[in-house]
C-alpha cells in the first residue's frame, strides 16, 4: 500500500532579484549590555515591532545591506570614517594611531572630540581606493572599546 505524503504549502513573499529568500527560524542567544538592550527595546516599541526578535531581524537585515553595499564600492573614493570609542580602554588609543599611520597616504585630516570622561569621537577624512578605505574602517571596527563606526563614501570623480 502506497503512503500518501501531504505537502505543506507555505506562502512565499516575492523577493527582489539578487536577494536570497529567508527560510525558517533559528533560535540564538546574544549577550548585550543592559543599557543597550533597554535602548533597543524602547526603539522597537516606538517603531511598533511585534517582538524583540522582529526588531533584531530588521537590524541584521540593515547591517547586511550596508555591508554588501560597502563591498560593492570600487575605484577612487572620498569619504569619512566617524567613530566613538572608550579612551580608557587599555591600549586602544595606541592601536588606533598605529592603524591610521598605515594609511597616511589616504588620510587628509582627522578631528578628535572629547565627549565625556570615557568617550571620544573622531572623524577621519580620506581619499583613496575604496578597498583600502574599507580595510581601514574594518580594522577600526574590530577593536575592543570602539563603540560605533560609520563609513560614508562617494566617488571622487564627481
ABEGO torsion letter per residue (X at the ends): XBBBBBBBBBBBBBBBBGBBBBBEBBBBBBBBBAAAAAAAAAAAAAAGBABAAAAAAAAAAAAAAAAAAAAABBEBBBBBBBBBBBAABBGAAAAAAAAAAAAAAABABBBBBBABAABBBBBBBBBEBAAAAAAAAAAAAABBGBABBBBBBBBAAX
